[in-house]
Amino acid sequence: MTYTAFHPVRQVSIAFFVLAITIAGCTPPPPPATSTSGQPPTPVGVTGSVQPTMEPNVTVSATVQTSTGPSSTATAISTPTEQESLSQATATAEATASATAGASASATTVMALTPTPSPRLTSPLPMPPLPLETTFGVEMGEINVNGGLPQVRAAGTRWVRRAGIPWNAVEPAEGQRNWSALSGLESEFRTAADQGFKVIAVVRQTPAWAQAVPGHSCGPIRQDKLDAFASFMHDLVLRYAAPPYNVRYWEIWNEPDIDYHLVATNSLWGCWGDANDDYYGGGYYAAMLKAIYPQVKQASPESQVLVGGLLLDCDPRNPPVGKDCKPSRFFEGILRSGGGNYFDGVAFHAYDYYDQPTLGEYYNPGWHASSSATGPVVGVKAEYLRELLFQNGIPHKYLINTEMALVCGTGTEPRCQTQDFQNTKAAYVVESYLTALTQGLRASIWYTLQGWRGSGLLNSQRQPTPAYAAYRYAAQQFAGVTDIRDLSLGNGVKAYELNRPQGHLWVLWSTDSASHSVVLPSTPQTETDLTGQLLPTASSIEIGPLPVYVTW
C-alpha cells in the first residue's frame, strides 16, 4: 500500500467504542449467524466496554481506491485507555479505518486519512429532566372506540390532541354559556382521563359578536372583547381542568400564522395573520395571551397555555427562492410585543413530503430539510424556535409538536399507494420521534391516527399500517430514556445511541438510499427491524433506508 495521509485531528466524540462503517462496494462481511432461540434474550444492564465515557475520542476516516473497482470508505473511532495517549488512540483509529476500507482490495492506495466530525447534541436551552415518560401522541377525531381508542392504547401513546373547543358554539351570545354544546367532548375527556391520557385541547372559533374581521370565525378577536375571551377561558379551564376531565393543556387556536384572506371564513385553521404587518400579526396575538393567561392560571395553576400550533410555512432566515416567509415571523412578533411571559409552551407543526417516489426519501423545501441532509423538519423548526426563545431571554419555555407526519400528495396518487411509501412512512416515524427526543420536545403528536394525505397510522379499513407497527415498537423501545446521543459519522449512515433502564440501544439507518455494511465492535444482544421483527445477530450488519435496532 502507498499511504498519503493528512494529520488526523483529535475530536471530542460521544461514541463509546470502536465503530467501523464500510460503504457498499467492498466485499460483504461473512453471513450473520442465525438466532437459535428465535426470541431476543432478556435485556441486561450496561456493563463493561459499553459503559458511557466522556473521555476524548479520536475519529478517523480512510478512503481506499482500488485499481479495478470503486473506492471504499471506512470510519473508525478509538477511545484512549488510561494507559494510552491520544496519539496512540489516533494510530489505532488509523489502522482500523485503513484495514477495514482496504480489506477486500487486491491493489489499494489510501488516498486520504481525514477526520470525520463526531457531533454532540448542543442547545442554548436546558433539556427536560430525563427519563422522559413518553413523547408519543396522536391526534384523534374522537376519543372513543369509534375513533380508534383501542389501537391508540395498544400503541403505547399517552398524549392525545383533540380539536377542538368552539368558543362560538359555547358562547353564541356574549355572557351566555351553553355548555351542552360540549356534551360529546365531555364524554371523551372523561374517557381519556380514566385511561390515563394527557389531552391537548384546541380552543378556536370566534363568535360573531367578538370577530375583529366580520364573518371570519377563524380570525382574531376584537380588542374590546379580549376580556370576554379571558372570562370564557377562565370558566372553561375551571370546568375541565378538574376531575373527572383533567384537561391541562390548552392550545389557543390552530395555525394562527395564516392570513384570513387565504382561507375560508369558517376555516379550521386559525387566521390571525396580517400580511400588512412586519410580524404578520403576532403582536396582536400577544395581546390576547396577555388577557387570558392570568385568568387561566387563576382557574387552574397547573394548566398550561400553549401558543397555537404554528404552521411555520418556511424559514424566514433563509427563504427559498420566490417564497415569502413573513408568516413565519409571527412568533417573533409575539415575543417582540412582550408576550413571552404569557404562555407556558410553544406548539408548532412539522410535515415532510414524499413526492420523490424513492424508499426512505422525504423533504421539506420550505426549510431546506431532507432525509439526506437534516433529517425530519421537526428538528429544524425546533432549533429555529429555541433560538428565538433564547434570544428573548426565556429559554425555559418548552416546545411541543402538536402535528407531525409524512404526507404524500393528496394521498390518492399512485405513488402514495405503494409499499415503498408505507415503508418510508414507517421509517419516518422512527426518525421523527428520535429527533423529538434529541430536541427535548415535551410531546410529538402524529397527525392523524386515521390519516390526512396518506399520513394515517391506520388504513381506510382501520387496519394497522407498517407505520403503526413502527410507532408501537418505537414507543416501547424509547420508554424511560435517560440519555440520547447522535452518533452520526457521515458516509451516509445515521445512528443514535440511547441509554435506558432495560439496556443500551443503537438505532441506525442510511440517509442516501444506499446499502452500507456496519462492522460492530462485537456481536450485539439483539437486532430487530423497525417493527420489532427479530433479525439474525452478528458483528456485521447491512444498513439501508429502514432503521435497524441493535441492543447491547
Secondary structure in CASP SS format (residue, H / E / C, confidence):
PFRMAT SS
TARGET T0000
AUTHOR 0000-0000-0000
METHOD secondary structure of the structure
MODEL  1
M C 1.00
T E 1.00
Y E 1.00
T C 1.00
A C 1.00
F C 1.00
H C 1.00
P C 1.00
V C 1.00
R C 1.00
Q C 1.00
V C 1.00
S C 1.00
I C 1.00
A C 1.00
F C 1.00
F C 1.00
V C 1.00
L C 1.00
A E 1.00
I E 1.00
T E 1.00
I E 1.00
A C 1.00
G C 1.00
C C 1.00
T C 1.00
P C 1.00
P C 1.00
P C 1.00
P C 1.00
P C 1.00
A C 1.00
T C 1.00
S C 1.00
T C 1.00
S C 1.00
G C 1.00
Q C 1.00
P C 1.00
P C 1.00
T C 1.00
P C 1.00
V C 1.00
G C 1.00
V C 1.00
T C 1.00
G H 1.00
S H 1.00
V H 1.00
Q C 1.00
P C 1.00
T C 1.00
M C 1.00
E C 1.00
P C 1.00
N C 1.00
V E 1.00
T E 1.00
V E 1.00
S E 1.00
A E 1.00
T E 1.00
V E 1.00
Q E 1.00
T E 1.00
S C 1.00
T C 1.00
G C 1.00
P C 1.00
S C 1.00
S E 1.00
T E 1.00
A E 1.00
T E 1.00
A E 1.00
I E 1.00
S E 1.00
T C 1.00
P C 1.00
T C 1.00
E C 1.00
Q C 1.00
E C 1.00
S C 1.00
L H 1.00
S H 1.00
Q H 1.00
A H 1.00
T H 1.00
A H 1.00
T H 1.00
A H 1.00
E H 1.00
A H 1.00
T H 1.00
A H 1.00
S H 1.00
A H 1.00
T H 1.00
A H 1.00
G C 1.00
A C 1.00
S C 1.00
A C 1.00
S C 1.00
A C 1.00
T E 1.00
T E 1.00
V E 1.00
M E 1.00
A E 1.00
L E 1.00
T E 1.00
P C 1.00
T C 1.00
P C 1.00
S C 1.00
P C 1.00
R C 1.00
L C 1.00
T C 1.00
S C 1.00
P C 1.00
L C 1.00
P C 1.00
M C 1.00
P C 1.00
P C 1.00
L C 1.00
P C 1.00
L C 1.00
E C 1.00
T C 1.00
T C 1.00
F E 1.00
G E 1.00
V E 1.00
E E 1.00
M C 1.00
G C 1.00
E C 1.00
I C 1.00
N C 1.00
V C 1.00
N C 1.00
G C 1.00
G C 1.00
L H 1.00
P H 1.00
Q H 1.00
V H 1.00
R H 1.00
A H 1.00
A H 1.00
G C 1.00
T C 1.00
R C 1.00
W E 1.00
V E 1.00
R E 1.00
R E 1.00
A E 1.00
G E 1.00
I E 1.00
P E 1.00
W H 1.00
N H 1.00
A H 1.00
V H 1.00
E C 1.00
P C 1.00
A E 1.00
E C 1.00
G C 1.00
Q E 1.00
R C 1.00
N C 1.00
W H 1.00
S H 1.00
A H 1.00
L H 1.00
S H 1.00
G H 1.00
L H 1.00
E H 1.00
S H 1.00
E H 1.00
F H 1.00
R H 1.00
T H 1.00
A H 1.00
A H 1.00
D H 1.00
Q C 1.00
G C 1.00
F C 1.00
K E 1.00
V E 1.00
I E 1.00
A E 1.00
V E 1.00
V E 1.00
R E 1.00
Q C 1.00
T C 1.00
P C 1.00
A H 1.00
W H 1.00
A H 1.00
Q E 1.00
A C 1.00
V C 1.00
P C 1.00
G C 1.00
H C 1.00
S C 1.00
C C 1.00
G C 1.00
P C 1.00
I E 1.00
R C 1.00
Q H 1.00
D H 1.00
K H 1.00
L H 1.00
D H 1.00
A H 1.00
F H 1.00
A H 1.00
S H 1.00
F H 1.00
M H 1.00
H H 1.00
D H 1.00
L H 1.00
V H 1.00
L H 1.00
R H 1.00
Y H 1.00
A C 1.00
A C 1.00
P C 1.00
P C 1.00
Y C 1.00
N C 1.00
V C 1.00
R C 1.00
Y E 1.00
W E 1.00
E E 1.00
I E 1.00
W E 1.00
N E 1.00
E C 1.00
P C 1.00
D C 1.00
I C 1.00
D E 1.00
Y H 1.00
H H 1.00
L H 1.00
V C 1.00
A C 1.00
T C 1.00
N C 1.00
S C 1.00
L C 1.00
W C 1.00
G C 1.00
C C 1.00
W C 1.00
G E 1.00
D C 1.00
A C 1.00
N C 1.00
D C 1.00
D C 1.00
Y C 1.00
Y C 1.00
G C 1.00
G H 1.00
G H 1.00
Y H 1.00
Y H 1.00
A H 1.00
A H 1.00
M H 1.00
L H 1.00
K H 1.00
A H 1.00
I H 1.00
Y H 1.00
P H 1.00
Q H 1.00
V H 1.00
K H 1.00
Q H 1.00
A H 1.00
S C 1.00
P C 1.00
E C 1.00
S C 1.00
Q E 1.00
V E 1.00
L E 1.00
V E 1.00
G E 1.00
G E 1.00
L E 1.00
L C 1.00
L C 1.00
D C 1.00
C C 1.00
D C 1.00
P C 1.00
R C 1.00
N C 1.00
P C 1.00
P C 1.00
V C 1.00
G C 1.00
K C 1.00
D C 1.00
C C 1.00
K H 1.00
P H 1.00
S H 1.00
R H 1.00
F H 1.00
F H 1.00
E H 1.00
G H 1.00
I H 1.00
L H 1.00
R H 1.00
S C 1.00
G C 1.00
G H 1.00
G H 1.00
N H 1.00
Y C 1.00
F C 1.00
D C 1.00
G E 1.00
V E 1.00
A E 1.00
F E 1.00
H E 1.00
A E 1.00
Y E 1.00
D E 1.00
Y E 1.00
Y C 1.00
D C 1.00
Q C 1.00
P C 1.00
T C 1.00
L C 1.00
G C 1.00
E C 1.00
Y C 1.00
Y E 1.00
N E 1.00
P H 1.00
G H 1.00
W H 1.00
H C 1.00
A E 1.00
S E 1.00
S C 1.00
S C 1.00
A C 1.00
T C 1.00
G C 1.00
P C 1.00
V H 1.00
V H 1.00
G H 1.00
V H 1.00
K H 1.00
A H 1.00
E H 1.00
Y H 1.00
L H 1.00
R H 1.00
E H 1.00
L H 1.00
L H 1.00
F H 1.00
Q H 1.00
N C 1.00
G C 1.00
I C 1.00
P C 1.00
H C 1.00
K C 1.00
Y E 1.00
L E 1.00
I E 1.00
N E 1.00
T E 1.00
E E 1.00
M E 1.00
A E 1.00
L E 1.00
V E 1.00
C C 1.00
G C 1.00
T C 1.00
G C 1.00
T C 1.00
E C 1.00
P H 1.00
R H 1.00
C H 1.00
Q H 1.00
T C 1.00
Q H 1.00
D H 1.00
F H 1.00
Q H 1.00
N H 1.00
T H 1.00
K H 1.00
A H 1.00
A H 1.00
Y H 1.00
V H 1.00
V H 1.00
E H 1.00
S H 1.00
Y H 1.00
L H 1.00
T H 1.00
A H 1.00
L H 1.00
T H 1.00
Q C 1.00
G C 1.00
L C 1.00
R C 1.00
A C 1.00
S E 1.00
I E 1.00
W E 1.00
Y C 1.00
T C 1.00
L C 1.00
Q C 1.00
G C 1.00
W C 1.00
R C 1.00
G C 1.00
S C 1.00
G C 1.00
L C 1.00
L E 1.00
N C 1.00
S C 1.00
Q C 1.00
R C 1.00
Q C 1.00
P E 1.00
T C 1.00
P H 1.00
A H 1.00
Y H 1.00
A H 1.00
A H 1.00
Y H 1.00
R H 1.00
Y H 1.00
A H 1.00
A H 1.00
Q H 1.00
Q H 1.00
F C 1.00
A C 1.00
G C 1.00
V C 1.00
T C 1.00
D E 1.00
I E 1.00
R E 1.00
D E 1.00
L C 1.00
S C 1.00
L C 1.00
G E 1.00
N C 1.00
G C 1.00
V E 1.00
K E 1.00
A E 1.00
Y E 1.00
E E 1.00
L E 1.00
N E 1.00
R E 1.00
P C 1.00
Q C 1.00
G E 1.00
H E 1.00
L E 1.00
W E 1.00
V E 1.00
L E 1.00
W E 1.00
S E 1.00
T C 1.00
D C 1.00
S C 1.00
A C 1.00
S C 1.00
H E 1.00
S E 1.00
V E 1.00
V E 1.00
L C 1.00
P C 1.00
S C 1.00
T C 1.00
P C 1.00
Q C 1.00
T E 1.00
E E 1.00
T E 1.00
D E 1.00
L C 1.00
T C 1.00
G C 1.00
Q C 1.00
L E 1.00
L E 1.00
P C 1.00
T C 1.00
A C 1.00
S C 1.00
S E 1.00
I E 1.00
E E 1.00
I E 1.00
G C 1.00
P C 1.00
L C 1.00
P C 1.00
V E 1.00
Y E 1.00
V E 1.00
T E 1.00
W C 1.00
END
